[in-house]
Amino acid sequence: MLILTGTARRRISLKSDAVYFPTVILTPRTRNWFSIALALVAGFALRGWLITSFSQVAGDALNYGDLAKNLVLHRTYGYSTVGGAVRPTLIRLPGYPLFLAACFRIFGVEHYTAVIRIQAFIDMASCILIAGTVRRWLGARAGRAALWLACLCPFTADYAAAPMTETLSIFCISLAFAAFARLRDNPRSVGALIAFTFAVSYGALLRPDNVLLGVTVLPALLYTLTQRKGLKTALAYTSAIALVAVIPFAIWAARNQRTFHVFQPLAPRYANDVNEPAWLGFNRWVATWCVDFASTSEVYWVINDGRLDPAVLPDRAYDSPQQRTETLQLIKDYNTTTSLSPELDERFGNLAHQRAHSHPLRTYLLLPAARLANMWLRPRTEMLPIDLRWWDYADDPGGTKFAAAYGALNALYLLLALLGLVRALRKHAPAWLLVPLITFVALRCALLLTLETSEPRYTLECFPMVFAFAAALFARFSAAPHAQPYAP
């Protein structure tokens, strides 16, 4: 709000004329709302540009879309077959296909443009929720910083331009922590209770790894309510939330038991349907050398879908000339049919066993750590028209430079988060939110260490925490330990 004072005016005489200029006073409240409005405008502009320039509907997006289309047209949760029939499946949780199905029913089947635009608004809602949570935690100044960091982050915004689970997953995580912060202040808030339960349940219904959200925030809520209401009331409260949150998974498990005669409350680890092999031997072999996202795309995703190019394998895929010969022969045998068989999978498994037995430290510690580091630090260009092997400068100098700059921006966000976390710890930031934020990141990193491949998008669910930690750099902490800071 601009306050134009009538009494405090400045008189300037120009010859015989007198011109009066009103003094413009920006109050702290005005500056606050102006900063918020500007951040939101910048955030929408960034997402609009990304949607216009780099929207993608391919790969997993089409798989989710097929499930949604069959829900709308045939009321069957399954994939289309060559003959036009629908084959029921359980390899994907129904959370995101249900969202797509709702969009298809309203805007038309396979109207992905509408889906992407809705996701842009959902992503901006996540930014607002993160900022609101940080404001409750560290004050208004830190809340504004979190809003700017979230709105201008291209890595999370990029996924709003693709029909995939990331945008909704980040929203559920942001909503869960925002509702948790609200319930901490007002346990009787019905809206916060509904939002908390929805976020925990639907977040896990989007992706099975989002179960970690409930594992993190439910104990935090139990602890907080125990301090305020006593253990008995807190247990009853959180137990009721957990019971309601698992109802969709009970329905999903019952459907899978009825359709496939198996107990599957989530989704298979290797996304294989009933009676489909998981190809454990091949997966174990990949885990003995894979580090970067390029290997994931060029080898792991190609299996049973095309020929393997042995030239893309790094030198660490071989421990000896003899092993190299054995590996190349195995790939050659696969390429004759471009389809894994139990015999080929067993040979991959034997090769993996040899390598793991010879180098257990590398296989079970160094490589998982390297994959995790790659997921956090790799330039996040997978949604942009940049070559997977962005480091090959001679092939695409411009792409290499852009990827390096993008990687530097990602590193800057992580550095700010690390410095902010250190400052929050040193300044005794309120533990009621600091502890669950750290716990979620730690649990997710521990889960990612178990993966055989590297996919940078799996760390995006931690970016609400990145924004919150980085915002701590801008907080005005109270001198008294554990006091709630506030800055207008």
C-alpha positions in Angstrom: 0.0 0.0 0.0 1.3 3.4 -0.9 0.6 6.1 1.7 0.4 9.6 0.3 0.7 12.1 3.1 -1.0 15.4 2.6 1.0 17.3 5.3 4.5 16.1 4.5 5.0 17.5 1.1 8.0 18.8 -0.7 7.8 22.2 -2.4 9.9 22.9 -5.3 9.9 26.4 -6.9 10.6 26.7 -10.6 10.6 30.4 -11.5 7.1 31.5 -10.6 5.5 28.1 -10.5 5.2 25.9 -7.4 5.0 22.2 -7.9 4.1 19.8 -5.0 5.2 16.2 -4.9 3.6 13.9 -2.4 6.0 11.9 -0.3 5.8 8.1 -0.9 6.1 6.0 2.3 6.5 2.2 2.0 5.5 0.5 5.3 7.0 -2.8 6.3 3.7 -4.5 5.6 3.6 -2.9 2.1 7.2 -4.1 1.3 6.3 -7.6 2.5 3.2 -7.9 0.3 5.1 -6.3 -2.6 7.9 -8.9 -2.3 5.4 -11.7 -2.1 3.5 -10.5 -5.2 6.7 -10.1 -7.2 7.9 -13.6 -6.2 4.6 -15.1 -7.4 4.7 -13.2 -10.6 8.2 -14.4 -11.3 7.3 -17.9 -10.4 4.4 -18.0 -12.7 6.5 -16.5 -15.5 9.2 -19.1 -15.1 6.7 -21.9 -15.2 4.9 -20.4 -18.2 8.2 -20.2 -20.1 9.2 -23.8 -19.2 5.8 -25.1 -20.3 5.9 -23.2 -23.5 9.5 -24.1 -24.4 10.2 -27.5 -22.8 7.0 -29.5 -22.1 7.4 -33.2 -22.5 4.8 -36.0 -22.9 6.8 -39.2 -23.3 8.0 -42.3 -21.4 6.4 -42.6 -18.0 4.0 -39.8 -18.8 2.4 -41.9 -21.6 2.3 -44.9 -19.3 0.4 -43.0 -16.7 -1.8 -41.5 -19.4 -2.7 -44.9 -20.8 -3.8 -46.0 -17.3 -5.9 -42.9 -16.9 -7.4 -43.2 -20.4 -8.5 -46.8 -19.7 -10.0 -45.7 -16.3 -12.1 -43.0 -18.1 -13.1 -45.1 -21.2 -13.2 -48.6 -19.8 -13.3 -48.2 -16.0 -10.4 -50.6 -15.9 -7.0 -49.9 -14.3 -4.7 -51.4 -16.9 -2.7 -51.0 -20.0 -3.9 -51.1 -23.6 -2.9 -54.1 -25.6 -2.3 -54.6 -29.3 -5.7 -56.1 -29.8 -7.5 -53.2 -28.2 -8.2 -55.0 -24.9 -7.2 -53.7 -21.5 -4.7 -55.7 -19.4 -5.1 -55.0 -15.6 -1.9 -54.1 -13.9 -0.5 -53.4 -10.4 3.0 -52.0 -11.3 1.9 -48.4 -10.7 0.1 -47.0 -7.8 -3.2 -45.4 -8.8 -2.6 -41.9 -7.3 -1.3 -40.1 -10.4 -3.5 -42.0 -12.9 -6.5 -40.9 -10.9 -5.4 -37.3 -11.1 -5.0 -37.6 -14.8 -8.3 -39.4 -15.2 -10.0 -36.5 -13.4 -8.3 -34.0 -15.8 -9.2 -36.1 -18.8 -12.9 -36.3 -17.8 -13.1 -32.6 -17.4 -10.9 -31.4 -20.3 -10.9 -34.3 -22.6 -9.0 -37.6 -22.9 -5.3 -37.1 -23.4 -5.6 -33.3 -23.1 -2.1 -33.1 -21.5 -1.9 -29.3 -22.0 -4.6 -28.8 -19.4 -2.8 -31.2 -17.1 0.5 -29.3 -17.4 -1.2 -26.0 -16.7 -2.9 -27.3 -13.6 0.4 -28.7 -12.4 1.9 -25.2 -12.7 -0.7 -23.9 -10.3 -0.1 -26.8 -8.0 3.6 -26.2 -8.1 3.1 -22.6 -7.2 0.8 -23.7 -4.3 3.7 -25.8 -3.1 5.9 -22.7 -3.0 3.3 -20.8 -0.9 3.0 -23.7 1.5 6.7 -24.0 2.0 7.0 -20.2 2.6 4.1 -20.3 5.1 5.7 -23.2 7.0 9.1 -21.5 7.2 7.4 -18.3 8.3 5.8 -20.2 11.3 9.2 -21.7 12.0 11.7 -18.8 11.5 9.7 -15.6 10.9 8.4 -13.5 8.1 11.8 -12.6 6.7 12.8 -16.2 6.3 9.4 -17.0 4.9 9.9 -14.5 2.1 13.3 -15.9 1.3 11.8 -19.4 1.1 9.1 -18.2 -1.3 11.7 -16.6 -3.6 13.9 -19.7 -3.5 11.0 -22.0 -4.3 9.4 -19.8 -7.0 12.7 -19.3 -8.9 13.9 -22.9 -8.7 14.0 -24.2 -12.3 14.6 -27.8 -11.2 11.2 -28.3 -9.5 9.4 -26.0 -11.9 10.7 -28.0 -14.8 8.6 -31.0 -13.8 5.4 -29.1 -13.8 5.9 -29.2 -17.6 5.6 -33.0 -17.8 2.7 -35.3 -16.7 4.7 -37.1 -14.0 4.4 -37.6 -10.3 7.1 -35.2 -9.1 5.0 -32.0 -8.9 2.2 -33.6 -7.0 4.6 -35.4 -4.7 6.3 -32.2 -3.8 2.9 -30.6 -3.2 1.9 -33.4 -0.8 5.2 -33.1 1.1 4.8 -29.3 1.3 1.2 -29.7 2.4 2.0 -32.3 5.1 4.6 -30.0 6.7 2.4 -27.0 6.5 -0.5 -28.8 8.1 1.8 -30.2 10.7 2.9 -26.7 11.6 -0.7 -25.6 11.8 -1.7 -28.6 14.0 1.2 -27.8 16.3 -0.3 -24.4 17.0 -3.9 -25.5 16.9 -4.6 -29.3 17.2 -8.3 -28.7 16.8 -8.0 -27.2 13.3 -10.2 -29.5 11.2 -8.9 -28.1 8.0 -5.3 -28.8 9.0 -6.2 -32.3 10.1 -7.9 -33.1 6.8 -5.0 -31.6 4.8 -2.4 -33.5 6.9 -4.2 -36.8 6.4 -4.7 -36.2 2.7 -1.1 -35.3 2.2 0.3 -38.3 4.0 -2.1 -40.8 2.2 -2.2 -39.3 -1.3 1.5 -38.7 -1.3 2.2 -42.4 -0.7 -0.5 -43.2 -3.3 1.5 -41.3 -5.9 4.8 -43.1 -5.3 5.6 -45.9 -2.8 8.8 -44.1 -1.6 6.6 -41.3 -0.3 5.6 -43.6 2.6 8.6 -41.9 4.2 6.5 -38.8 4.5 4.2 -40.5 7.0 7.1 -42.2 8.7 8.6 -38.7 9.3 5.7 -36.5 10.2 3.4 -38.8 12.1 6.0 -39.4 14.9 6.8 -35.7 14.9 3.1 -34.9 15.4 2.8 -37.6 18.1 5.7 -36.0 20.0 4.4 -32.5 19.6 0.9 -33.4 20.8 2.2 -35.5 23.7 3.9 -32.4 25.0 0.7 -30.4 24.7 -2.1 -32.9 25.3 -0.5 -35.9 26.9 0.5 -39.3 25.6 -3.0 -40.9 25.6 -4.7 -38.1 23.6 -1.7 -37.8 21.2 -1.8 -41.6 20.5 -5.5 -41.5 19.9 -5.1 -38.5 17.6 -2.2 -39.9 15.5 -3.7 -43.4 15.4 -6.9 -42.0 13.9 -4.9 -40.2 11.3 -2.9 -43.2 10.4 -6.0 -45.4 10.2 -7.7 -43.1 7.8 -4.5 -42.6 5.7 -4.1 -46.4 5.1 -7.7 -46.9 3.9 -6.8 -46.3 0.2 -4.0 -48.9 0.5 -6.4 -51.4 2.0 -8.7 -50.9 -1.0 -5.7 -51.2 -3.4 -4.5 -54.3 -1.7 -8.0 -55.9 -1.8 -8.2 -55.1 -5.5 -4.9 -56.7 -6.2 -5.8 -59.8 -4.1 -9.1 -60.1 -6.0 -7.5 -59.5 -9.5 -4.1 -61.1 -9.2 -4.4 -63.3 -6.0 -1.3 -61.6 -4.4 -0.9 -59.3 -1.4 0.5 -56.1 -2.8 -0.4 -52.9 -0.8 2.0 -50.7 -2.6 3.8 -51.5 -5.9 6.5 -54.0 -6.9 10.1 -52.8 -6.5 11.0 -53.5 -10.1 7.7 -52.5 -11.6 6.9 -56.1 -12.8 3.4 -57.5 -13.1 2.4 -60.8 -11.6 4.1 -63.7 -13.4 6.6 -61.3 -15.0 10.2 -61.8 -14.0 12.1 -59.0 -12.2 15.4 -59.8 -13.9 17.3 -59.7 -10.6 20.6 -60.9 -12.2 20.7 -58.0 -14.6 19.8 -55.5 -11.9 22.6 -56.8 -9.7 25.0 -56.5 -12.6 24.1 -52.9 -13.3 24.6 -52.1 -9.6 28.2 -53.2 -9.8 29.2 -50.4 -12.2 26.4 -47.8 -12.8 26.9 -44.3 -11.3 25.6 -41.7 -13.7 22.2 -40.9 -15.2 23.5 -41.5 -18.7 24.1 -45.2 -17.9 20.6 -45.5 -16.5 19.2 -44.2 -19.8 21.5 -45.9 -22.2 21.6 -49.3 -20.5 19.1 -49.9 -17.8 16.1 -48.4 -19.6 17.0 -50.1 -22.9 16.9 -53.7 -21.7 14.0 -55.6 -23.3 13.3 -52.6 -25.4 16.2 -52.4 -27.8 19.9 -53.3 -28.5 22.6 -52.6 -25.9 25.6 -50.7 -27.2 28.7 -52.0 -25.4 30.5 -48.8 -26.3 28.5 -46.8 -23.7 29.8 -49.0 -20.9 32.4 -47.3 -18.7 35.7 -48.9 -18.0 34.6 -49.7 -14.4 32.2 -52.2 -15.9 35.2 -54.6 -16.3 37.7 -55.8 -13.8 39.9 -57.7 -16.2 40.4 -58.5 -19.9 38.7 -61.8 -19.3 35.7 -60.2 -17.7 35.5 -57.7 -20.5 35.3 -60.6 -23.0 32.7 -62.3 -21.0 30.6 -59.1 -20.7 30.8 -58.3 -24.4 29.8 -61.9 -25.3 26.8 -61.7 -22.9 25.7 -58.4 -24.5 26.1 -59.9 -28.0 23.9 -62.8 -27.0 21.3 -60.5 -25.7 21.3 -58.4 -28.9 20.4 -61.4 -31.0 16.9 -61.2 -29.6 16.9 -57.9 -27.6 15.0 -59.8 -24.9 16.3 -61.1 -21.6 15.7 -64.8 -20.9 16.1 -66.6 -17.6 19.4 -68.1 -18.9 20.8 -64.7 -19.8 19.6 -63.2 -16.5 21.4 -65.9 -14.7 24.6 -65.2 -16.6 24.3 -61.5 -15.7 23.8 -62.5 -12.1 26.8 -64.7 -12.1 28.9 -61.9 -13.5 27.5 -59.6 -10.8 28.4 -62.1 -8.1 32.0 -62.3 -9.3 32.4 -58.6 -9.3 30.7 -58.1 -5.9 32.8 -60.9 -4.4 36.0 -59.4 -5.7 35.2 -55.8 -4.7 32.6 -55.7 -1.9 33.6 -52.3 -0.6 33.1 -50.8 -4.1 29.8 -52.6 -4.7 28.1 -52.0 -1.4 29.5 -48.7 -0.3 31.4 -46.7 -2.8 29.1 -47.1 -5.8 25.9 -46.5 -3.9 27.5 -43.3 -2.4 28.6 -42.2 -5.9 25.1 -42.8 -7.3 23.6 -40.7 -4.5 26.1 -37.9 -5.1 25.3 -38.0 -8.8 21.5 -37.7 -8.1 22.2 -34.6 -5.9 24.9 -32.9 -7.9 24.4 -33.8 -11.6 23.2 -30.9 -13.8 19.4 -31.4 -13.8 19.1 -31.2 -17.6 17.1 -34.4 -18.1 14.0 -32.4 -18.9 15.8 -30.1 -21.3 17.1 -30.6 -24.8 20.7 -31.2 -23.6 22.7 -34.3 -24.5 22.8 -37.0 -21.7 26.6 -36.9 -22.1 26.7 -33.2 -21.5 30.4 -33.3 -20.6 31.4 -34.2 -24.2 32.3 -30.6 -25.1 33.3 -31.3 -28.7 29.8 -32.7 -29.5 27.9 -29.8 -28.1 29.9 -26.9 -26.7 26.8 -24.8 -26.0 25.1 -27.6 -24.2 28.2 -28.4 -22.1 28.4 -24.7 -21.0 24.7 -24.6 -20.2 24.9 -27.8 -18.3 27.8 -26.6 -16.3 26.0 -23.4 -15.4 22.9 -25.4 -14.5 25.0 -27.7 -12.3 26.5 -24.6 -10.6 23.0 -23.3 -9.9 22.0 -26.6 -8.4 25.2 -26.6 -6.3 24.4 -23.1 -5.2 21.0 -24.1 -3.9 22.6 -27.0 -2.0 25.4 -24.8 -0.6 22.8 -22.3 0.7 20.8 -25.1 2.2 23.9 -26.5 3.9 25.0 -23.1 5.3 21.5 -22.4 6.4 21.2 -25.7 8.2 24.5 -25.1 10.0 23.2 -21.6 11.0 19.9 -23.1 12.2 21.7 -25.6 14.4 24.1 -23.0 15.8 21.3 -20.5 16.5 19.1 -23.2 18.1 16.3 -23.0 15.6 13.1 -24.5 16.9 13.5 -28.3 16.8 9.8 -29.0 16.3 10.4 -28.5 12.5 14.1 -28.8 12.2 14.2 -32.4 13.3 11.5 -33.8 11.0 13.0 -31.9 8.0 16.5 -33.4 8.7 14.9 -36.9 9.3 13.0 -36.8 6.0 16.2 -36.0 4.0 18.2 -38.6 5.8 15.6 -41.4 5.3 15.2 -40.5 1.6 19.0 -40.6 1.1 19.2 -43.9 2.9 16.5 -45.3 0.5 18.2 -43.9 -2.6 21.4 -45.8 -1.5 19.6 -49.0 -2.2 18.9 -48.3 -5.9 20.9 -49.9 -8.6 20.7 -46.8 -10.9 20.9 -43.0 -10.7 17.9 -40.7 -11.4 18.3 -37.1 -10.2 14.6 -36.6 -10.1 14.4 -38.8 -7.0 16.0 -36.1 -4.9 13.5 -33.4 -5.9 11.2 -34.5 -3.1 13.9 -33.1 -0.7 13.8 -29.7 -2.3 11.2 -28.3 0.1 13.7 -29.0 2.8 16.5 -27.4 0.7 14.4 -24.2 0.5 13.6 -24.2 4.2 17.2 -24.7 5.2 18.5 -22.1 2.8 15.9 -19.6 4.1 17.5 -20.0 7.6 20.3 -17.8 6.3 17.9 -14.9 6.2 16.2 -15.5 9.5 16.5 -13.1 12.4 17.1 -15.4 15.3 16.2 -14.4 18.8 19.1 -14.1 21.3 17.3 -16.5 23.6 17.8 -20.2 22.8 14.8 -22.0 21.4 12.8 -18.7 21.2 10.5 -18.3 18.2 12.1 -15.7 15.9 10.0 -13.1 14.2 10.8 -10.4 11.7 8.2 -8.2 10.0 
